[in-house]
């Protein structure tokens, strides 16, 4: 471009940039490429209605899926999760009445190169009731690998290759708003499923609580 004037060079660069943006537009239109390590929906604006991601659940770069999360506020108050394959067919769907989306994460809990989708929601109540589902490919196809619901004051998190959940435990006289203890359970892949390891009782000493209470 040495023979071009300064103005011509600027115009040519602008044309090339516009052409590049046109090429990239289709990929961006389908949703965010990839998935953040963890997406916390309760940190999003109050007018959140829908978000979607496109990513690979096999780790081989050949099986992309689109994950869409929608939330309808009052009076319906409904959360929907829909997973579609590269051909547009629905692989999995979940509709939750009275629930708000809480978090979503891409995990690798079964093997080093495995891919799973962790999605959690919260139902209204004193402290809320947490539920979550872990999705992924298996010999039986794409579907639920693990699902928990009704975890009072619950939370779910990832620690290395372990999924950790906490939930309130109650003594005979402890009110819902003040549980006697919080129980932590670790979920580890044992080759066939996610087995629960020994739970840990995090005591609140204001209450008399028997950790053997079921």
C-alpha positions in Angstrom: 0.0 0.0 0.0 3.0 2.2 -0.2 1.7 3.9 -3.4 -1.6 4.8 -1.7 -2.1 8.2 -0.1 -2.8 8.7 3.5 -6.6 9.1 3.0 -6.8 6.1 0.7 -5.0 3.9 3.2 -7.4 4.9 6.0 -10.4 4.2 3.8 -9.0 0.8 2.9 -8.4 -0.2 6.5 -12.0 0.8 7.4 -13.4 -1.4 4.6 -11.3 -4.3 5.8 -12.5 -3.9 9.4 -16.2 -3.7 8.2 -15.7 -6.9 6.2 -14.2 -8.6 9.3 -17.2 -7.6 11.5 -19.6 -9.0 8.9 -17.8 -12.3 8.9 -17.9 -12.5 12.7 -21.6 -11.5 13.1 -23.2 -14.9 12.6 -21.1 -16.5 15.2 -22.1 -13.9 17.8 -25.8 -13.9 16.9 -26.3 -17.5 18.2 -25.4 -16.6 21.8 -22.2 -16.2 23.8 -19.5 -18.6 22.7 -18.4 -20.8 25.5 -19.5 -20.6 29.1 -18.0 -18.7 31.9 -16.6 -20.8 34.7 -19.6 -19.8 36.8 -22.5 -17.5 35.9 -24.4 -16.2 38.9 -27.8 -15.0 37.8 -28.7 -13.3 41.1 -26.0 -10.8 40.3 -27.7 -9.9 37.0 -30.1 -6.9 36.7 -33.6 -7.3 38.1 -35.0 -7.2 34.6 -33.2 -10.3 33.6 -35.3 -12.4 31.2 -33.1 -14.6 29.0 -29.5 -15.6 28.3 -27.9 -18.3 26.2 -24.5 -19.9 25.6 -23.1 -22.1 22.9 -20.4 -24.6 23.9 -19.0 -28.1 23.6 -20.1 -30.7 26.1 -17.9 -33.6 24.7 -14.6 -31.8 24.9 -13.9 -32.9 21.3 -15.0 -29.8 19.6 -17.6 -31.7 17.6 -20.8 -31.6 19.6 -21.9 -28.0 20.3 -25.0 -27.4 22.3 -27.0 -24.2 23.0 -28.1 -23.6 26.6 -30.9 -21.1 27.1 -32.2 -19.9 30.5 -35.3 -17.8 30.7 -37.1 -16.3 33.6 -40.7 -15.0 33.7 -41.3 -12.7 36.7 -44.5 -12.2 38.8 -47.2 -13.3 38.6 -46.0 -16.4 36.8 -42.5 -16.6 38.3 -41.2 -19.4 36.2 -37.6 -20.5 35.2 -36.9 -22.6 32.1 -33.8 -24.4 31.0 -33.5 -25.7 27.5 -30.5 -27.5 26.0 -30.5 -27.9 22.2 -28.1 -29.8 20.0 -26.2 -28.6 16.9 -29.2 -29.6 14.7 -31.6 -27.5 16.8 -33.3 -30.5 18.4 -34.1 -30.3 22.1 -31.9 -32.6 24.2 -33.3 -31.5 27.6 -35.8 -29.1 29.1 -36.8 -28.1 32.6 -39.6 -25.9 33.7 -39.7 -24.7 37.3 -42.7 -22.8 38.8 -42.0 -20.4 41.6 -38.3 -20.6 41.1 -35.5 -18.1 40.2 -32.3 -19.1 38.3 -29.4 -19.0 40.7 -26.2 -20.1 38.9 -24.8 -22.1 36.0 -21.3 -23.6 35.6 -19.4 -25.8 33.2 -17.7 -28.6 35.2 -15.3 -31.5 34.7 -16.2 -33.8 37.6 -16.2 -37.3 36.1 -12.9 -37.3 34.2 -10.2 -34.8 33.3 -11.7 -34.2 29.9 -15.4 -34.7 30.8 -17.9 -31.9 30.5 -21.0 -31.4 32.6 -23.5 -28.5 33.0 -24.4 -27.5 36.5 -27.6 -25.5 36.9 -29.1 -24.3 40.2 -32.3 -22.5 41.1 -34.0 -21.2 44.3 -37.6 -21.5 45.3 -39.1 -18.8 47.6 -39.3 -19.4 51.3 -37.5 -18.5 54.5 -33.9 -18.6 53.3 -35.1 -20.2 50.1 -35.0 -23.8 48.9 -32.2 -24.6 46.5 -32.4 -27.2 43.7 -29.8 -28.1 41.1 -29.3 -30.5 38.3 -26.0 -31.8 36.7 -26.4 -32.6 33.0 -24.0 -34.4 30.6 -23.5 -37.1 28.0 -23.5 -40.8 29.1 -23.9 -44.1 27.4 -27.6 -43.7 27.8 -27.5 -40.3 26.0 -27.7 -36.7 27.2 -29.6 -36.2 30.4 -29.5 -35.8 34.2 -26.4 -37.2 36.0 -27.5 -35.9 39.4 -30.5 -33.9 40.7 -31.3 -32.4 44.2 -34.2 -30.3 45.3 -35.7 -28.7 48.4 -32.4 -27.9 50.1 -33.4 -25.4 52.8 -31.1 -22.4 53.0 -29.1 -24.4 50.5 -26.0 -23.7 48.4 -24.0 -25.6 45.9 -20.3 -25.0 44.9 -17.4 -26.6 43.1 -14.1 -27.5 44.7 -11.6 -29.1 42.4 -13.3 -32.3 41.2 -15.9 -32.3 43.9 -19.4 -30.9 44.0 -20.3 -29.6 47.5 -23.8 -28.9 48.7 -25.0 -27.4 52.0 -28.4 -27.5 53.5 -30.1 -26.7 56.9 -30.8 -29.4 59.4 -33.3 -28.9 62.2 -33.7 -30.1 65.7 -37.2 -30.8 67.2 -37.8 -27.1 68.2 -35.6 -25.1 65.8 -37.6 -22.7 63.6 -37.1 -22.7 59.8 -35.4 -19.3 60.0 -32.8 -20.6 62.5 -31.7 -24.1 61.7 -29.8 -26.0 64.3 -27.0 -26.8 62.0 -25.8 -26.7 58.4 -24.9 -30.0 56.7 -22.2 -30.2 54.0 -22.2 -33.1 51.6 -19.5 -33.8 49.0 -20.5 -35.5 45.8 -17.8 -37.6 44.1 -17.9 -39.5 40.9 -17.3 -43.3 41.6 -17.4 -44.5 38.0 -21.1 -45.1 37.8 -22.7 -42.2 39.7 -22.1 -39.3 42.2 -21.8 -40.9 45.6 -22.3 -38.8 48.8 -19.3 -38.7 51.1 -19.6 -38.3 54.9 -21.5 -35.2 55.7 -20.0 -32.6 58.0 -22.2 -30.9 60.7 -21.5 -27.2 61.1 -23.0 -26.6 64.5 -24.9 -23.6 65.7 -24.2 -23.9 69.5 -27.4 -21.9 70.4 -29.3 -25.1 69.8 -29.1 -28.7 71.1 -28.8 -30.8 68.0 -28.1 -34.5 67.5 -26.1 -35.0 64.3 -27.6 -38.4 63.9 -31.1 -36.9 63.5 -32.6 -37.8 60.1 
